[in-house]
């Protein structure tokens, strides 16, 4: 990673970022072996898993497909990465979940979500928050992660 970052310029940041993330995805077997990542690397992948899920259908899709698998780690990741805006959106989404706790079990989580009436406060909140997520500057995610990498790469 350090080698890639030493070559970072404004003109090549997309490529450098892509190369680093590809290496991390390979290291953790596309997210199936997160234990292979160190504490510096995990926030980069966990945040990407959540971002990809939200981009694939909204915040409700994240919960429907992941239950509580990454929620706590995701909140921590967004804070570590300095992604304050995403942290706030995701925290509000978690707080809006229509049960006291988000189940760890995927089927239990889906049952809660499927039992909701068609119009409900959680879905309304998630729609608003999804829109806020989609309206963030597209470079925000990459720029914050690159800042994090540059700031901490020497310590890891």
N, CA and C atoms as a LAMMPS dump frame, in Angstrom:
ITEM: TIMESTEP
0
ITEM: NUMBER OF ATOMS
468
ITEM: BOX BOUNDS ff ff ff
-5.0000000000000000e+02 5.0000000000000000e+02
-5.0000000000000000e+02 5.0000000000000000e+02
-5.0000000000000000e+02 5.0000000000000000e+02
ITEM: ATOMS id mol type element x y z
1 1 1 N 0.821 -1.189 0
2 1 2 C 0 0 0
3 1 3 C 0.866 1.254 0
4 2 1 N 1.888 1.231 0.824
5 2 2 C 2.754 2.393 0.94
6 2 3 C 3.388 2.73 -0.409
7 3 1 N 3.784 1.707 -1.126
8 3 2 C 4.393 1.903 -2.441
9 3 3 C 3.423 2.61 -3.39
10 4 1 N 2.18 2.181 -3.378
11 4 2 C 1.171 2.828 -4.226
12 4 3 C 0.984 4.286 -3.826
13 5 1 N 0.915 4.538 -2.533
14 5 2 C 0.62 5.886 -2.058
15 5 3 C 1.756 6.868 -2.348
16 6 1 N 2.982 6.371 -2.432
17 6 2 C 4.094 7.274 -2.744
18 6 3 C 3.985 7.812 -4.169
19 7 1 N 3.241 7.129 -5.02
20 7 2 C 3.061 7.562 -6.404
21 7 3 C 1.756 8.325 -6.62
22 8 1 N 1.036 8.63 -5.538
23 8 2 C -0.284 9.251 -5.625
24 8 3 C -0.194 10.697 -6.108
25 9 1 N -0.984 11.011 -7.131
26 9 2 C -1.154 12.385 -7.604
27 9 3 C -2.64 12.607 -7.851
28 10 1 N -3.009 13.842 -8.056
29 10 2 C -4.413 14.14 -8.347
30 10 3 C -4.864 13.462 -9.639
31 11 1 N -3.936 13.296 -10.558
32 11 2 C -4.278 12.691 -11.855
33 11 3 C -4.458 11.178 -11.804
34 12 1 N -3.823 10.526 -10.825
35 12 2 C -3.893 9.054 -10.801
36 12 3 C -4.587 8.503 -9.565
37 13 1 N -5.244 9.35 -8.806
38 13 2 C -5.812 8.87 -7.546
39 13 3 C -6.855 7.783 -7.747
40 14 1 N -7.648 7.842 -8.816
41 14 2 C -8.626 6.781 -9.08
42 14 3 C -7.932 5.433 -9.268
43 15 1 N -6.874 5.434 -10.048
44 15 2 C -6.143 4.186 -10.313
45 15 3 C -5.446 3.657 -9.066
46 16 1 N -4.785 4.545 -8.327
47 16 2 C -4.078 4.134 -7.108
48 16 3 C -5.073 3.579 -6.098
49 17 1 N -6.173 4.288 -5.912
50 17 2 C -7.205 3.826 -4.981
51 17 3 C -7.718 2.453 -5.411
52 18 1 N -8.01 2.29 -6.681
53 18 2 C -8.494 1.016 -7.195
54 18 3 C -7.504 -0.121 -6.98
55 19 1 N -6.238 0.152 -7.2
56 19 2 C -5.211 -0.879 -6.997
57 19 3 C -5.131 -1.3 -5.529
58 20 1 N -5.153 -0.328 -4.642
59 20 2 C -5.077 -0.639 -3.209
60 20 3 C -6.295 -1.444 -2.777
61 21 1 N -7.469 -0.995 -3.174
62 21 2 C -8.68 -1.705 -2.765
63 21 3 C -8.734 -3.109 -3.367
64 22 1 N -8.3 -3.263 -4.61
65 22 2 C -8.257 -4.596 -5.223
66 22 3 C -7.365 -5.531 -4.42
67 23 1 N -6.222 -5.028 -3.971
68 23 2 C -5.302 -5.85 -3.171
69 23 3 C -5.941 -6.235 -1.836
70 24 1 N -6.648 -5.306 -1.221
71 24 2 C -7.32 -5.618 0.049
72 24 3 C -8.439 -6.632 -0.149
73 25 1 N -9.212 -6.48 -1.227
74 25 2 C -10.275 -7.45 -1.521
75 25 3 C -9.675 -8.836 -1.745
76 26 1 N -8.561 -8.895 -2.456
77 26 2 C -7.896 -10.188 -2.68
78 26 3 C -7.417 -10.78 -1.352
79 27 1 N -6.836 -9.939 -0.519
80 27 2 C -6.293 -10.394 0.768
81 27 3 C -7.378 -11.006 1.653
82 28 1 N -8.587 -10.448 1.6
83 28 2 C -9.671 -10.932 2.472
84 28 3 C -10.676 -11.801 1.723
85 29 1 N -10.266 -12.338 0.582
86 29 2 C -11.125 -13.24 -0.188
87 29 3 C -12.498 -12.611 -0.446
88 30 1 N -12.461 -11.398 -0.995
89 30 2 C -13.686 -10.66 -1.335
90 30 3 C -14.624 -10.469 -0.144
91 31 1 N -14.058 -10.283 1.037
92 31 2 C -14.853 -10.011 2.229
93 31 3 C -15.222 -11.237 3.043
94 32 1 N -14.896 -12.433 2.543
95 32 2 C -15.252 -13.662 3.252
96 32 3 C -14.219 -14.049 4.307
97 33 1 N -13.077 -13.37 4.327
98 33 2 C -12.019 -13.67 5.299
99 33 3 C -11.489 -12.36 5.88
100 34 1 N -12.383 -11.609 6.511
101 34 2 C -11.987 -10.316 7.08
102 34 3 C -10.896 -10.458 8.136
103 35 1 N -10.802 -11.642 8.737
104 35 2 C -9.776 -11.871 9.751
105 35 3 C -8.364 -11.773 9.171
106 36 1 N -8.228 -11.823 7.86
107 36 2 C -6.921 -11.705 7.208
108 36 3 C -6.44 -10.256 7.147
109 37 1 N -7.335 -9.329 7.389
110 37 2 C -6.991 -7.912 7.357
111 37 3 C -6.523 -7.442 8.722
112 38 1 N -5.603 -6.472 8.734
113 38 2 C -5.195 -5.899 10.018
114 38 3 C -6.18 -4.786 10.396
115 39 1 N -6.012 -4.241 11.578
116 39 2 C -6.961 -3.252 12.102
117 39 3 C -6.966 -1.96 11.285
118 40 1 N -5.896 -1.691 10.594
119 40 2 C -5.821 -0.536 9.703
120 40 3 C -6.623 -0.786 8.427
121 41 1 N -6.603 -1.997 7.928
122 41 2 C -7.248 -2.344 6.655
123 41 3 C -8.749 -2.615 6.775
124 42 1 N -9.178 -3.174 7.899
125 42 2 C -10.59 -3.57 8.046
126 42 3 C -11.591 -2.448 7.784
127 43 1 N -11.38 -1.245 8.308
128 43 2 C -12.372 -0.196 8.047
129 43 3 C -12.553 0.098 6.563
130 44 1 N -11.499 -0.033 5.791
131 44 2 C -11.58 0.241 4.36
132 44 3 C -12.52 -0.742 3.663
133 45 1 N -12.432 -2.004 4.03
134 45 2 C -13.266 -3.031 3.4
135 45 3 C -14.681 -3.041 3.989
136 46 1 N -14.794 -2.951 5.297
137 46 2 C -16.13 -2.969 5.916
138 46 3 C -16.966 -1.787 5.417
139 47 1 N -16.362 -0.622 5.346
140 47 2 C -17.113 0.531 4.839
141 47 3 C -17.527 0.303 3.388
142 48 1 N -16.66 -0.317 2.614
143 48 2 C -16.981 -0.57 1.207
144 48 3 C -18.122 -1.577 1.063
145 49 1 N -18.138 -2.583 1.929
146 49 2 C -19.232 -3.563 1.908
147 49 3 C -20.571 -2.86 2.136
148 50 1 N -20.601 -1.97 3.126
149 50 2 C -21.837 -1.245 3.437
150 50 3 C -22.197 -0.288 2.301
151 51 1 N -21.218 0.446 1.799
152 51 2 C -21.469 1.368 0.693
153 51 3 C -22.024 0.629 -0.519
154 52 1 N -21.413 -0.496 -0.858
155 52 2 C -21.862 -1.267 -2.022
156 52 3 C -23.29 -1.766 -1.827
157 53 1 N -23.62 -2.189 -0.622
158 53 2 C -24.966 -2.671 -0.346
159 53 3 C -25.985 -1.546 -0.472
160 54 1 N -25.666 -0.392 0.076
161 54 2 C -26.579 0.753 -0.027
162 54 3 C -26.703 1.196 -1.48
163 55 1 N -25.592 1.243 -2.186
164 55 2 C -25.635 1.624 -3.601
165 55 3 C -26.401 0.608 -4.441
166 56 1 N -26.509 -0.614 -3.958
167 56 2 C -27.209 -1.66 -4.681
168 56 3 C -28.709 -1.685 -4.444
169 57 1 N -29.235 -0.744 -3.685
170 57 2 C -30.684 -0.758 -3.485
171 57 3 C -31.172 0.044 -2.299
172 58 1 N -30.296 0.727 -1.629
173 58 2 C -30.724 1.571 -0.518
174 58 3 C -30.405 0.968 0.84
175 59 1 N -30.671 1.738 1.857
176 59 2 C -30.361 1.322 3.225
177 59 3 C -31.183 0.109 3.627
178 60 1 N -32.442 0.064 3.202
179 60 2 C -33.252 -1.109 3.557
180 60 3 C -32.65 -2.378 2.955
181 61 1 N -32.034 -2.274 1.787
182 61 2 C -31.364 -3.426 1.174
183 61 3 C -30.186 -3.877 2.024
184 62 1 N -29.461 -2.919 2.595
185 62 2 C -28.352 -3.286 3.49
186 62 3 C -28.871 -4.181 4.616
187 63 1 N -29.909 -3.739 5.311
188 63 2 C -30.426 -4.533 6.428
189 63 3 C -31.008 -5.864 5.955
190 64 1 N -31.71 -5.846 4.842
191 64 2 C -32.344 -7.067 4.339
192 64 3 C -31.298 -8.12 3.954
193 65 1 N -30.154 -7.688 3.46
194 65 2 C -29.126 -8.629 3.003
195 65 3 C -28.019 -8.908 4.009
196 66 1 N -27.907 -8.085 5.041
197 66 2 C -26.793 -8.239 5.987
198 66 3 C -27.212 -8.366 7.44
199 67 1 N -28.46 -8.028 7.753
200 67 2 C -28.92 -7.989 9.146
201 67 3 C -27.946 -7.128 9.942
202 68 1 N -27.45 -7.636 11.042
203 68 2 C -26.552 -6.85 11.905
204 68 3 C -25.092 -7.265 11.708
205 69 1 N -24.784 -7.877 10.596
206 69 2 C -23.45 -8.435 10.383
207 69 3 C -22.329 -7.399 10.481
208 70 1 N -22.551 -6.21 9.915
209 70 2 C -21.479 -5.199 9.871
210 70 3 C -21.843 -3.892 10.57
211 71 1 N -22.967 -3.829 11.241
212 71 2 C -23.465 -2.555 11.741
213 71 3 C -22.496 -1.876 12.702
214 72 1 N -22.119 -2.546 13.761
215 72 2 C -21.213 -1.933 14.746
216 72 3 C -19.851 -1.654 14.132
217 73 1 N -19.321 -2.626 13.408
218 73 2 C -18.02 -2.448 12.759
219 73 3 C -18.093 -1.345 11.71
220 74 1 N -19.24 -1.22 11.052
221 74 2 C -19.409 -0.175 10.045
222 74 3 C -19.412 1.215 10.654
223 75 1 N -20.133 1.377 11.733
224 75 2 C -20.132 2.673 12.422
225 75 3 C -18.719 3.038 12.86
226 76 1 N -18.015 2.068 13.412
227 76 2 C -16.632 2.286 13.831
228 76 3 C -15.755 2.628 12.626
229 77 1 N -15.945 1.912 11.537
230 77 2 C -15.149 2.151 10.327
231 77 3 C -15.363 3.568 9.801
232 78 1 N -16.617 3.994 9.722
233 78 2 C -16.888 5.339 9.207
234 78 3 C -16.247 6.407 10.095
235 79 1 N -16.245 6.182 11.403
236 79 2 C -15.58 7.139 12.297
237 79 3 C -14.076 7.138 12.077
238 80 1 N -13.468 5.957 12.024
239 80 2 C -12.017 5.876 11.821
240 80 3 C -11.598 6.523 10.506
241 81 1 N -12.416 6.371 9.488
242 81 2 C -12.092 6.911 8.171
243 81 3 C -12.378 8.41 8.063
244 82 1 N -12.968 8.987 9.095
245 82 2 C -13.308 10.403 9.06
246 82 3 C -14.485 10.713 8.158
247 83 1 N -15.31 9.699 7.91
248 83 2 C -16.47 9.844 7.029
249 83 3 C -17.689 10.246 7.865
250 84 1 N -17.618 11.442 8.425
251 84 2 C -18.626 11.93 9.353
252 84 3 C -20.024 11.929 8.745
253 85 1 N -20.13 12.363 7.504
254 85 2 C -21.447 12.436 6.871
255 85 3 C -22.058 11.047 6.711
256 86 1 N -21.267 10.082 6.305
257 86 2 C -21.761 8.714 6.137
258 86 3 C -22.077 8.115 7.502
259 87 1 N -21.231 8.374 8.486
260 87 2 C -21.498 7.887 9.844
261 87 3 C -22.865 8.362 10.319
262 88 1 N -23.144 9.65 10.144
263 88 2 C -24.412 10.211 10.612
264 88 3 C -25.6 9.583 9.882
265 89 1 N -25.479 9.404 8.593
266 89 2 C -26.561 8.778 7.819
267 89 3 C -26.782 7.347 8.302
268 90 1 N -25.696 6.59 8.422
269 90 2 C -25.814 5.181 8.806
270 90 3 C -26.299 5.038 10.246
271 91 1 N -25.853 5.909 11.138
272 91 2 C -26.282 5.868 12.538
273 91 3 C -27.787 6.124 12.632
274 92 1 N -28.271 7.095 11.888
275 92 2 C -29.714 7.368 11.887
276 92 3 C -30.489 6.18 11.314
277 93 1 N -29.924 5.529 10.32
278 93 2 C -30.571 4.346 9.733
279 93 3 C -30.652 3.215 10.749
280 94 1 N -29.582 3.011 11.485
281 94 2 C -29.56 1.977 12.527
282 94 3 C -30.588 2.31 13.602
283 95 1 N -30.614 3.558 14.019
284 95 2 C -31.562 3.982 15.057
285 95 3 C -33.01 3.837 14.608
286 96 1 N -33.251 3.895 13.307
287 96 2 C -34.619 3.789 12.781
288 96 3 C -35.078 2.346 12.611
289 97 1 N -34.188 1.377 12.841
290 97 2 C -34.593 -0.02 12.66
291 97 3 C -35.789 -0.304 13.577
292 98 1 N -36.83 -0.963 13.044
293 98 2 C -38.093 -1.106 13.779
294 98 3 C -38.119 -2.201 14.848
295 99 1 N -37.025 -2.413 15.507
296 99 2 C -36.965 -3.348 16.638
297 99 3 C -35.921 -2.805 17.602
298 100 1 N -35.994 -3.245 18.842
299 100 2 C -35.049 -2.757 19.85
300 100 3 C -33.601 -3.033 19.447
301 101 1 N -33.387 -4.176 18.834
302 101 2 C -32.055 -4.539 18.341
303 101 3 C -32.179 -5.119 16.949
304 102 1 N -31.156 -4.905 16.139
305 102 2 C -31.125 -5.514 14.814
306 102 3 C -30.663 -6.953 15.002
307 103 1 N -31.452 -7.92 14.559
308 103 2 C -31.057 -9.317 14.767
309 103 3 C -29.767 -9.677 14.021
310 104 1 N -28.987 -10.529 14.642
311 104 2 C -27.8 -11.082 13.979
312 104 3 C -28.225 -12.068 12.889
313 105 1 N -29.311 -12.761 13.148
314 105 2 C -29.818 -13.767 12.232
315 105 3 C -30.504 -13.101 11.048
316 106 1 N -30.057 -13.441 9.847
317 106 2 C -30.586 -12.82 8.641
318 106 3 C -32.084 -13.064 8.471
319 107 1 N -32.527 -14.286 8.693
320 107 2 C -33.955 -14.593 8.52
321 107 3 C -34.814 -13.854 9.544
322 108 1 N -34.338 -13.735 10.763
323 108 2 C -35.086 -12.994 11.789
324 108 3 C -35.192 -11.519 11.403
325 109 1 N -34.112 -10.98 10.872
326 109 2 C -34.116 -9.587 10.426
327 109 3 C -35.111 -9.407 9.286
328 110 1 N -35.083 -10.316 8.333
329 110 2 C -36.007 -10.236 7.197
330 110 3 C -37.464 -10.357 7.639
331 111 1 N -37.73 -11.195 8.62
332 111 2 C -39.105 -11.346 9.111
333 111 3 C -39.619 -10.031 9.692
334 112 1 N -38.774 -9.354 10.446
335 112 2 C -39.161 -8.057 11.01
336 112 3 C -39.467 -7.08 9.882
337 113 1 N -38.594 -7.031 8.911
338 113 2 C -38.775 -6.081 7.823
339 113 3 C -40.001 -6.417 6.966
340 114 1 N -40.219 -7.693 6.721
341 114 2 C -41.358 -8.1 5.897
342 114 3 C -42.687 -7.939 6.623
343 115 1 N -42.659 -7.891 7.946
344 115 2 C -43.902 -7.736 8.705
345 115 3 C -44.355 -6.279 8.801
346 116 1 N -43.532 -5.367 8.353
347 116 2 C -43.884 -3.947 8.414
348 116 3 C -44.979 -3.634 7.401
349 117 1 N -45.862 -2.717 7.75
350 117 2 C -46.843 -2.285 6.754
351 117 3 C -46.127 -1.606 5.585
352 118 1 N -46.828 -1.516 4.463
353 118 2 C -46.201 -0.948 3.267
354 118 3 C -45.643 0.449 3.536
355 119 1 N -46.401 1.266 4.232
356 119 2 C -45.915 2.588 4.624
357 119 3 C -45.629 2.559 6.115
358 120 1 N -44.373 2.831 6.468
359 120 2 C -43.98 2.794 7.877
360 120 3 C -42.85 3.781 8.108
361 121 1 N -42.666 4.199 9.357
362 121 2 C -41.646 5.214 9.65
363 121 3 C -40.219 4.779 9.3
364 122 1 N -39.897 3.509 9.496
365 122 2 C -38.533 3.059 9.203
366 122 3 C -38.237 3.215 7.714
367 123 1 N -39.129 2.734 6.862
368 123 2 C -38.912 2.849 5.416
369 123 3 C -38.848 4.303 4.966
370 124 1 N -39.691 5.129 5.55
371 124 2 C -39.67 6.549 5.2
372 124 3 C -38.331 7.181 5.578
373 125 1 N -37.858 6.863 6.772
374 125 2 C -36.557 7.38 7.212
375 125 3 C -35.449 6.844 6.333
376 126 1 N -35.471 5.536 6.053
377 126 2 C -34.424 4.93 5.225
378 126 3 C -34.412 5.515 3.823
379 127 1 N -35.576 5.822 3.268
380 127 2 C -35.632 6.427 1.94
381 127 3 C -34.977 7.808 1.956
382 128 1 N -35.308 8.596 2.964
383 128 2 C -34.707 9.926 3.103
384 128 3 C -33.198 9.825 3.28
385 129 1 N -32.76 8.889 4.122
386 129 2 C -31.321 8.725 4.371
387 129 3 C -30.596 8.162 3.149
388 130 1 N -31.252 7.273 2.428
389 130 2 C -30.66 6.742 1.199
390 130 3 C -30.457 7.875 0.198
391 131 1 N -31.446 8.739 0.081
392 131 2 C -31.314 9.892 -0.821
393 131 3 C -30.14 10.774 -0.395
394 132 1 N -29.993 10.998 0.905
395 132 2 C -28.873 11.806 1.408
396 132 3 C -27.542 11.125 1.084
397 133 1 N -27.498 9.81 1.216
398 133 2 C -26.294 9.039 0.894
399 133 3 C -25.962 9.184 -0.593
400 134 1 N -26.971 9.016 -1.442
401 134 2 C -26.768 9.114 -2.89
402 134 3 C -26.358 10.525 -3.321
403 135 1 N -26.744 11.522 -2.547
404 135 2 C -26.425 12.911 -2.9
405 135 3 C -25.057 13.375 -2.43
406 136 1 N -24.33 12.526 -1.722
407 136 2 C -22.973 12.893 -1.332
408 136 3 C -22.091 12.996 -2.578
409 137 1 N -21.105 13.844 -2.512
410 137 2 C -20.155 13.991 -3.617
411 137 3 C -19.537 12.623 -3.928
412 138 1 N -19.568 12.193 -5.182
413 138 2 C -19.031 10.874 -5.529
414 138 3 C -17.561 10.681 -5.123
415 139 1 N -16.803 11.758 -5.063
416 139 2 C -15.391 11.652 -4.664
417 139 3 C -15.202 11.589 -3.157
418 140 1 N -16.241 11.889 -2.395
419 140 2 C -16.154 11.928 -0.935
420 140 3 C -15.613 10.611 -0.374
421 141 1 N -16.146 9.5 -0.852
422 141 2 C -15.783 8.194 -0.316
423 141 3 C -14.31 7.888 -0.57
424 142 1 N -13.894 8.019 -1.807
425 142 2 C -12.509 7.737 -2.16
426 142 3 C -11.556 8.722 -1.478
427 143 1 N -11.892 9.997 -1.492
428 143 2 C -11.004 11.001 -0.901
429 143 3 C -10.802 10.766 0.595
430 144 1 N -11.875 10.452 1.313
431 144 2 C -11.752 10.205 2.754
432 144 3 C -10.889 8.969 3.03
433 145 1 N -11.059 7.931 2.218
434 145 2 C -10.268 6.716 2.417
435 145 3 C -8.806 6.957 2.077
436 146 1 N -8.539 7.723 1.031
437 146 2 C -7.152 8.044 0.703
438 146 3 C -6.509 8.899 1.794
439 147 1 N -7.25 9.848 2.342
440 147 2 C -6.736 10.646 3.463
441 147 3 C -6.369 9.74 4.639
442 148 1 N -7.242 8.812 4.955
443 148 2 C -7.009 7.854 6.031
444 148 3 C -5.749 7.034 5.751
445 149 1 N -5.624 6.539 4.541
446 149 2 C -4.45 5.734 4.184
447 149 3 C -3.17 6.551 4.331
448 150 1 N -3.176 7.755 3.793
449 150 2 C -1.991 8.598 3.858
450 150 3 C -1.616 8.948 5.295
451 151 1 N -2.615 9.181 6.099
452 151 2 C -2.38 9.571 7.492
453 151 3 C -1.82 8.431 8.333
454 152 1 N -2.232 7.189 8.025
455 152 2 C -1.893 6.073 8.905
456 152 3 C -0.992 5.003 8.315
457 153 1 N -0.626 5.131 7.058
458 153 2 C 0.105 4.036 6.405
459 153 3 C 1.466 3.771 7.068
460 154 1 N 2.131 4.781 7.567
461 154 2 C 3.446 4.571 8.196
462 154 3 C 3.343 3.845 9.53
463 155 1 N 2.185 3.911 10.164
464 155 2 C 2.046 3.248 11.457
465 155 3 C 1.578 1.8 11.316
466 156 1 N 1.382 1.336 10.088
467 156 2 C 0.913 -0.04 9.883
468 156 3 C 1.72 -0.727 8.815
